[in-house]
Amino acid sequence: MIRLENVTKIYASKAQSCLALDHISLTLPNQGFVAILGPSGCGKTTLLNLLGGLDSPSEGTIFVDGKSMNEWDEKALDSYRNQQVGFVFQNYYLIPHLSVYENIALSLELHHLNVKEHHEEIMEIIEKVGLKGKENRKMNEISGGERQRVAIARALIKHPKVIIADEPTGNLDAKNRDIVIDILKSLSKER
């Protein structure tokens, strides 16, 4: 589904430039769990941002379903980000005053979908990530591991083809890390 050919990313300022990625070529399968490992500052987040359409390469080409992202206009990029990619970030990016249910439903609202019509689906995803019974709790009423699972559920409700998770277990204890990894592994059988 996603293929990179000689992708380079350079961040430049007036004072200096920084080579973040240097001629990366790889093909990602349609299904499966792919982990990108490396020390801090080696370009992992930059690569994920490119894969998710949040940034563009300085050189090279990223193909999605055989189509070059280089040729996409902003509308096509927005469509890709909003419909095909689910993002899970280390810092969650949840709305604190909303409940678990409302944070997940917000993703549907942003796509102009009727939340009431998708109530059962939201509840199924809440159960899938192990938060059944906590759907009405606010973010300050659940643990960090539970917040990360809300972020995963919010990404899943869009039915993305790809889930991009940037250090999704970085702030979690061992128990919650294992829960999140198990959820992501399970998802990799479908995506």
N, C-alpha and C positions, 0 to 999 in steps of 0.2 A: 504494500500500500504506500509506504513512504520510502523514498530513496534519495540519498544525498550523493552528489557528484562534485568532488573537489571543492567543498564548501570551506571558505575562509571568512573569518570575521575579525575585523580590525576596528578598535575603538580609537578614534583620533580626537585630540584636542589641539589647541594652538601650541602647547608646550611639548607634547609628546604623543606617540601612538602606542597602542598595546595590541599585540597579536593574541587574540583570545582563542581562535581556532585556525588551524593551518592545514588546508587541503584535506578535509575529512570526507571520506567516501564510505557509505554503508547503506545497507538495505534492511529495513525493519519488516518483519513478517506481519501478515494480517491479524494473526492471533499470537498470543504469547506474552511472556513477562520478560522484559529486557531491562537490565540494570546497567546504569552507567556509573562506573566507580573511578575515583581519582582524588588526589589531594585538593584541599581548598585552593581556589584560584586557578584551577586547570581548565576551566571552560564548560563544566557540566551544565550550569544554569544557562549559559549562553546558548549551548546546543539545544536545550529544552525550549528556550524562548524561540529559537529558529524553527524547531519542529512544530511548535504551536502557533506559528504565525504572529508572534508578538514582536518579532524583530526580523530583519532581513539580512542575508549574507552580503558581505563586501564583494565576494567573488564566488563563483560556483552556482549550482542549481539544486533546488529541492523539488522533487517530484512527488505529487500526491495523486494516487490513482493514474499515473502516467502523464499528468498535467503539470507543467512547470509553474511553481508559485511565482516565479519572476514575472510572469505575464499577467498575473492577477491584479485587478484594480482594488481599491480599498473596499468596495462593496463585496467582492469575491472573498477577500481576506476576512472581512467581518463574518460572512456566511460560514466560512471554514471554521473560524474560532468559535462561533456561537452554536453551530449545528454538528460539527464532526469531532470537536475536541472538548474533553472535560479536563479542567485543571484542578489539581489538588496541591496546595502550597503548604509549606512548613508552618506558616503563620496563620493559616486557616482563612482569613479574610471573611469572617462571619459578622453579621450585624448583631451587636450585643443585646439590644432591646427586643429583638425578635426571638420567638421560640424556635425549638428544633424544627418543628413542622413549618413554621413561617420562613425560616432560612432556606429550607429546601424548596418550598413553594415559590419563593422569590425568583428562582431560576426559570420557572414556568411563566411567571408574570412578565419577566423580561422578554419572553418569546411570544407575548400576547396570547397566552393560552389560559383557558378558564380553569382556575385551581379547583373549583368544586367538581368539575368533570373528571379531574385527575386525583381525587381524594384517595381512592383505593390504591392507586399506583404509588402515591406518596407513602401511604401506610405500609405497603409491601416493602418499599425500599428502606423505610425506617426499621422494619423488622429484619431485613436482610443484613443491615449493618449493626444489628444487636442493640437497638435503642427503643424497642417496643416498651411502651409505658412511660417514656420520657419525652414524648412528642410536644408536650406543653411547657417544658422547662426552658428557661432563658439560658443564655450562654454562661452566665456566672453561676448557674446552678448545676453545671455538669463538669466533668473532669476534662483535662487536656486531650486524653485519648478519645473521649466521647465527642469532643469538638472536632477532632480530626475525622471521626466517622461521619459527623454531620457534613463536613466538607466533601467527603467522598460521596455521600448520598446526594448532595447538591449537584455534583458533577454527573452522577448516574442518571438523574431524573431526565436529563436531556437525551439519553440514549446515544452517547457519542461513540464513534468508531474507535477513537483513541483516547486513552486517559494518560495525561502527563502529570506525573507526581514528582515535585521537586523537594527532596528531603522530607517526605511525608512522615517520617518517624523520628526526625531530628530532635524534637522536644519531648519525646515520650519515654516513659519508663519501660522496662523490659516486657512486662505483661501487655501493656497497650501497644507496644511496638509489634509484638507477635500477632495481636488481633488485627491490626491494620495490614500487616504483611499478608496474613491469611486471606483477608478480604480482597486485597489486590491480586493475589495469586488466583483466587477463585474467579475473579473478573477476567483474568487473562485467558481463560478458557473460551470466553465469548468475544473478546476484543483483542 
